[in-house]
Amino acid sequence: MKTYVIAAINFHDNLNKIHRIKANSKEEALLKLAGIFGFEIKSTLSIEEIQQLLFDGDMSVSDPLEIKD
């Protein structure tokens, strides 16, 4: 597994945080982050589609950035 960081802001409470997520791909990392916030998103979507769905749910997230442990 790889480690990714993703910045996310929740527009309901204006909290801006950076999340560290372990996943096999950037898409999986975004899906895991979405799950943390209660979203259930199909795993067949692209990064851009996932980001749009989260934006429609009043969240904005960065592109996942892989970091070396």
C-alpha positions in Angstrom: 0.0 0.0 0.0 1.0 3.6 -0.6 0.5 6.6 1.6 -1.4 9.7 0.2 -2.2 13.0 1.7 -5.4 14.9 0.7 -6.4 18.3 1.8 -10.1 18.6 2.4 -12.5 21.4 3.4 -16.0 20.8 4.7 -18.1 23.8 3.8 -20.7 23.0 6.6 -18.2 23.9 9.3 -15.4 25.4 7.3 -12.8 23.0 8.7 -9.8 22.6 6.5 -7.6 19.5 7.3 -5.0 17.4 5.7 -5.7 13.7 5.8 -3.1 10.9 5.6 -4.6 7.8 3.9 -3.2 4.4 3.1 -4.5 3.0 -0.2 -3.4 1.2 -3.4 -4.3 4.1 -5.7 -5.2 7.7 -5.8 -8.8 6.8 -6.5 -9.0 4.4 -3.6 -7.5 7.1 -1.3 -10.3 9.6 -2.3 -12.9 6.9 -1.8 -11.6 6.2 1.7 -11.6 9.9 2.5 -15.2 10.1 1.2 -16.2 7.3 3.5 -14.7 9.1 6.5 -17.2 11.9 5.8 -20.1 9.5 5.3 -20.2 9.5 1.5 -20.7 6.2 -0.4 -19.3 6.5 -3.9 -18.9 3.9 -6.6 -15.3 2.7 -7.0 -15.5 2.9 -10.8 -15.3 6.7 -10.9 -12.3 8.9 -11.9 -10.6 11.3 -9.5 -12.4 14.2 -11.1 -15.8 12.6 -10.8 -15.2 11.7 -7.1 -14.0 15.3 -6.5 -17.2 16.7 -8.2 -19.5 14.4 -6.1 -17.8 15.6 -3.0 -18.1 19.2 -4.1 -21.8 18.7 -4.7 -21.9 17.5 -1.1 -20.3 20.7 0.2 -16.7 19.5 0.3 -13.6 20.4 -1.7 -10.7 18.0 -1.8 -7.2 18.2 -3.4 -5.7 15.7 -5.7 -4.1 12.9 -3.7 -0.4 13.3 -3.3 1.7 10.2 -2.7 4.3 10.5 0.0 7.2 8.2 0.8 7.1 6.7 4.2 
